[in-house]
Amino acid sequence: IALATTALASTAAYADDAPASPITVTGSVDLTTQYRLRGISQTDNDAAIQGGITIAHSSGLYVSTWASNLAGAGDFGGAHMELDLIGGYSKAVGPVTLDGGFIYYAYPGVNKPYNVDYYEIYGSVSGKVGPANAKLGAYWAPSQSHIAWSGSKGHNVWIYTDWGLPISGTPFTLKAHAGYSDGNSS
């Protein structure tokens, strides 16, 4: 632990001396009690390990990848992993932030003849509403044969809102999420 702390401290000191880069790299790793996508468990109510990395440019353009294990009914054609490939653009406009882009959902290891990969286009607007942080967004999966289980082409729209209210004087935030789906399940 001391070695890792020293390495991080020396990197931070070096970063202070260097000119600001227009590129930032962030990442995360999470261990969760389960992976739910739009209210449906993708891990059969079992735990999930998830991780992602994002490379963003100061212009607002970014690329990202995110992955999670799958289990039970979430095993799409034998895949035990979901890999999301993301490209988008985010821009602050006055008091709100606009964000939009493209997500390709890949399921490596799918048993043939299944192909359950699909893509979505997304967009959102976020900002402050009084003391709360608020977001309104939508995902749209255009007609693709991999969305409808019957083999016919299907589409899906997901509209959602997120709210976060920091509790004054504490490190806690009350959060709420609600969404509505229309079309074929994705």
DARA-V922877 format. One record per pair of residues at least 4 apart in sequence whose C-alpha atoms are under 7 Angstrom apart, sorted by the first residue. I is the first residue (numbers start at 1). GAP is how many residues later the second one is. Records with the same first field share a line. If there is no record, write none. Layout:
I=GAP + GAP
This chain:
1=4
2=4
3=4
4=4
5=4
6=4
7=4
8=4
9=4
10=4
11=4
12=4
13=4
14=4
22=35 + 36
23=32 + 33 + 34 + 35
24=31 + 32 + 33
25=29 + 30 + 31
26=27 + 28 + 29
27=25 + 26 + 27
28=23 + 24 + 25
29=21 + 22 + 23
30=19 + 20 + 21
31=17 + 18 + 19
32=15 + 16 + 17
33=13 + 14 + 15
34=7 + 9 + 11 + 12 + 13 + 14
35=6 + 7 + 8 + 13
36=4 + 5 + 6
37=4 + 5
41=4
42=28 + 29 + 31 + 32
43=4 + 5 + 27 + 28 + 29 + 31
44=27 + 28 + 29 + 30
48=20 + 21
49=19 + 20
50=17 + 18 + 19
51=15 + 16 + 17
52=13 + 14 + 15
53=11 + 12 + 13
54=8 + 9 + 10 + 11
55=7 + 8 + 9
56=4 + 5 + 6 + 7
57=4 + 5
60=29 + 30 + 31
61=27 + 28 + 29
62=25 + 26 + 27
63=23 + 24 + 25
64=21 + 22 + 23
65=19 + 20 + 21
66=17 + 18 + 19
67=14 + 15 + 16 + 17
68=13 + 14 + 15
69=11 + 12 + 13
70=4 + 5 + 10 + 11 + 12
71=4 + 9
75=4 + 5
76=34 + 40
77=33 + 34 + 37
78=31 + 32 + 33
79=28 + 29 + 30 + 31
81=26 + 27
82=23 + 24 + 25
83=22 + 23 + 24
84=19 + 20 + 21 + 22
85=18 + 19 + 20
86=16 + 17 + 18
87=14 + 15 + 16
88=12 + 13 + 14
89=10 + 11 + 12
90=7 + 8 + 9 + 10
91=6 + 7 + 8
92=4 + 5 + 6
93=4
95=32
96=29 + 30 + 31
97=28 + 29 + 30
98=26 + 27 + 28
99=24 + 25 + 26
100=22 + 23 + 24
101=20 + 21 + 22
102=18 + 19 + 20
103=16 + 17 + 18
104=14 + 15 + 16
105=12 + 13 + 14
106=11
107=9 + 10
110=4 + 5
115=31
116=30
117=29
118=28 + 29
119=22
120=19 + 20 + 21 + 22
121=18 + 19 + 20
122=16 + 17 + 18
123=14 + 15 + 16
124=11 + 12 + 13 + 14
125=10 + 11 + 12
126=8 + 9 + 10
127=6 + 7 + 8
128=4 + 5 + 6
129=4 + 5
131=34
132=31 + 32 + 33
133=30 + 31 + 32
134=28 + 29 + 30
135=26 + 27 + 28
136=24 + 25 + 26
137=22 + 23 + 24
138=20 + 21 + 22
139=18 + 19 + 20
140=16 + 17 + 18
141=14 + 15 + 16
142=13 + 14
143=10 + 11 + 12
144=9 + 10 + 11
145=6 + 7 + 8 + 9
147=6 + 7 + 8 + 37 + 38 + 39
148=4 + 5 + 6 + 36 + 37
154=30
155=28 + 29
156=25 + 26 + 27 + 28 + 29 + 30
157=24 + 25 + 26
158=21 + 22 + 23 + 24
159=20 + 21 + 22
160=18 + 19 + 20
161=16 + 17 + 18
162=14 + 15 + 16
163=12 + 13 + 14
164=9 + 10 + 11 + 12
165=8 + 9 + 10
166=6 + 7 + 8
167=5 + 6
